[in-house]
Amino acid sequence: MKKKIIFAENLKAKIMFQDFSIKEVLTSFMVLFAVIDILGSIPLIVSLKKKFGRIESEKASLVAGALLVTFLFVGETLLTFIGIDVNSFAIAGAFVLFIIALEMVLGVQIQRGGEAKSASIVPIAFPLIAGAGSLTTTLSLKAEFATINIILGIILNIILVYVVLKSANWIEKKIGEGTIKVLEKVFGVILLAISIKLFTTNFAQIVQSYFQF
């Protein structure tokens, strides 16, 4: 019995290795990198660090990575099980991003901070890194690329995310408070545009599927 299990595991490993493609890994990495846009989120990260005092880089990175990999395997099944389609999920994420963007642009606090001591999980791990856009993107990539290559693309992005989060103190000192304020407004507008695009694209798909029936 043990030999059969070991043989099955070795067979799976060989199949996954055969599916390995540097081109697919790099493509997956670049697509997710563009969607996550961790570099464009630097002003928000620094702002959150000032607000909460600290950001647990390891926790945020691990949680975000776990969410992305988990959603890659069970995302569509999970959403279908609870009666939510991918488009509706993306729209919900668009609203969250919209609120975060408004806070950045207007300099107001819409979300209640409560007694939170860290912004590691919300909003950094979700929805900033593993948000509706990046989660739904993993499902889109799965239709084109091998799973192993997407996972490696996710890992590369999470490593980059960790480096950026860990360097928040250095970035804050180098950029300066005035520059951060300006960048925060600029990237807030960009995030606002991304949230609107995410909403309109998925809303259009819902309307289209509705009229098809």
Sequence and secondary structure as in RCSB ss.txt:
>XXXX:A:sequence
MKKKIIFAENLKAKIMFQDFSIKEVLTSFMVLFAVIDILGSIPLIVSLKKKFGRIESEKASLVAGALLVTFLFVG
ETLLTFIGIDVNSFAIAGAFVLFIIALEMVLGVQIQRGGEAKSASIVPIAFPLIAGAGSLTTTLSLKAEFATINI
ILGIILNIILVYVVLKSANWIEKKIGEGTIKVLEKVFGVILLAISIKLFTTNFAQIVQSYFQF
>XXXX:A:secstr
 HHHHHHHHHHHHHHHHHT  HHHHHHHHHHHHHHH TTTTHHHHHHHHHHHS   HHHHHHHHHHHHHHHHHHH
HHHHHHTT  HHHHHHHHHHHHHHHHHHHHH    S  TT S  IIIIIIIIIIS HHHHHHHHHHHTTS HHHH
HHHHHHHHHHHHHHHHTHHHHHHHH HHHHHHHHHHHHHHHHHHHHHHHHHHHHHHHHHHHH 
